[in-house]
Amino acid sequence: MDYRRTYRSAAIVFADLVSRIPLDRLDGPGLGEWTLRDLLGHTVSSALRQVPTVLADPAPVLVIPAAEAYFGMARTAPPAMVAAAHQASTEDARKTGAALGDQPATVVSGFIGQATAALASAADEDLVATAAGGMRVRDWLPTRTFELVVHASDAAAAAGVPVEFDFETIAESAALAARIAAATGSGLPALRALTGRGPLPSGFSVV
């Protein structure tokens, strides 16, 4: 799969979704404690706005060798660190969501343009500094596609608006979810659930 194409595809689908969400739904429920506006803000921040910044920040050494290892690190981080990261993420989501104003689709499109322009200048093997440590561009960007796909589906469900991704984009993110499950010790339960051989535990998540 072409990770650059799937990222662009996911971003375009997200922008289209945002353009179809009624403005009067933005202050309603989104995900957990977040409003829908907060959720969109988090998605913009985590999957679009930070891309040019990360791609412009080289890392001296490779620390995280694969996309699944990026998410797996959160499972081993100290609880206090996870709680602090969650609080910072919530504050950023609300700030970014507010900055989307009453034309969120226009703002989102601007961030997509900046992200894809930065990506065009990055090489697959470039090492960049991420929140988890040094990663190859080709391993880090699929984590941003994953954010776009998962949170676009969250936003679509919250807004009652349909969303659909092409085969390669959804396949890449679904495969990454399976690899995260395997990397964190839940591969077999996930496989059995996907093949109709048993339910997943209540509250199961790979992230």
URRAPE-V566255 format. One record per pair of residues at least 12 apart in sequence whose C-alpha atoms are under 10 Angstrom apart, sorted by the first residue. I is the first residue (numbers start at 1). J is the second residue. Records with the same first field share a line. If there is no record, write none. Layout:
# URRAPE-V566255
I = J  J
This chain:
# URRAPE-V566255
1 = 168  169  171  172
2 = 138  142  168  169  172
3 = 124  137  138  139  140  141  142  145  168  169  172
4 = 116  119  120  124  137  138  141  142  145
5 = 116  145  168  169
6 = 141  142  145  146  165  166  167  168  169  170  171  172  173
7 = 47  48  115  116  119  141  142  143  144  145  146  148  149  169  172
8 = 112  113  115  116  119  145  169
9 = 145  148  149  165  166  168  169
10 = 47  144  145  146  147  148  149  150  152  164  165  166  169  170
11 = 44  47  48  108  109  111  112  113  115  116  144  145  148  149  152
12 = 108  109  112  148  165
13 = 148  149  152  163  164  165  166
14 = 40  43  44  105  108  109  112  148  149  151  152  153  155  156  163  164  165
15 = 44  104  105  106  107  108  109  110  111  112  152
16 = 105  108  109  163
17 = 105  152  153  155  156  159  161  162  163  164
18 = 40  103  104  105  106  108  109  152  155  156  159  161
19 = 103  104  105  106  108  109
20 = 105  156  159  161  162  163
21 = 36  104  105  155  156  158  159  160  161  162
22 = 159  160  161
23 = 37  101  102  103  104
24 = 102  159
25 = 37  158  159  160
26 = 38  39  40  97  102  104  155  158  159
28 = 158  159
29 = 155  158  159
30 = 151  154  155  156  157  158  159
31 = 151  154  155  157  158
33 = 90
34 = 90  93  94
35 = 93  94  97  155  158
36 = 94  97  154  155  156  158  159
37 = 93  94  95  96  97  98  99  100  101  104  155
38 = 90  91  92  93  94  95  96  97  98  100
39 = 90  93  94  96  97  151  152  154  155  158
40 = 93  94  96  97  98  100  104  108  148  151  152  154  155
41 = 89  90  92  93  94  95  96  97  98  99  100  104  108
42 = 89  90  91  92  93  94  95  96  97  147  148  151
43 = 93  96  97  108  144  147  148  149  150  151  152  155
44 = 93  96  97  100  107  108  111  112  147  148  151
45 = 89  92  93  95  96  97  111
46 = 89  92  93  143  144  147  148
47 = 111  112  115  141  142  143  144  145  146  147  148  149  151
48 = 108  109  110  111  112  113  114  115  116  144  145  147  148
49 = 96  108  110  111  112  114  115
50 = 111  114  115  130  144
51 = 111  112  114  115  116  117  118  119  130  140  141  144
52 = 111  114  115  116  117  118  119  121  122
53 = 115  118  128  129  130
54 = 118  127  128  129  130  131  137  140
55 = 115  118  119  121  122  123  126  127  128  129  130  136  137  140  141
56 = 118  119  121  122  127  128  129
57 = 127  128  129  130  134
58 = 126  127  128  129  130  134  135  136
59 = 126  127  128  129  130  133  134  135  136
60 = 127  128  129  133  134  135
61 = 127  128  129  133  134  135  136
62 = 126  127  128  129  133  134  135  136
63 = 127  129  130  132  133  134  135  136
64 = 130  132  133  134  135  136  139  140
65 = 133  134  135  136  139  140
66 = 135  136  138  139  140  142  143  176  179  180
67 = 135  136  137  138  139  140  141  142  143  144  146  176  177  179  180
68 = 139  140  142  143  175  176  177  178  179  180  181  182  183  184  206
69 = 132  139  179  180  183  184
70 = 130  131  132  133  135  139  140  143  180
71 = 132  143  176  177  180  181  183  184  206  207
72 = 132  179  180  181  182  183  184  185  206  207
73 = 132  184  207
74 = 132  207
75 = 184  206  207
76 = 184
119 = 137  141
122 = 137  138
123 = 136  137  138
124 = 136  137  138  139  140  141
125 = 137  138  139
126 = 138
127 = 139  140
128 = 140
142 = 169  172  173  176
143 = 173  176
144 = 173
145 = 169  170  172  173
146 = 169  170  172  173  174  176  177
147 = 173
148 = 173
149 = 163  164  165  169  170  172  173  174
150 = 170  173  174
152 = 164  165
153 = 165
176 = 206
177 = 190  205  206  207
178 = 190  191  194  206
179 = 206
180 = 205  206  207
181 = 205  206  207
182 = 206
183 = 206
184 = 206  207
185 = 206
186 = 200  204  205  206
187 = 206
189 = 201
190 = 204  205  206
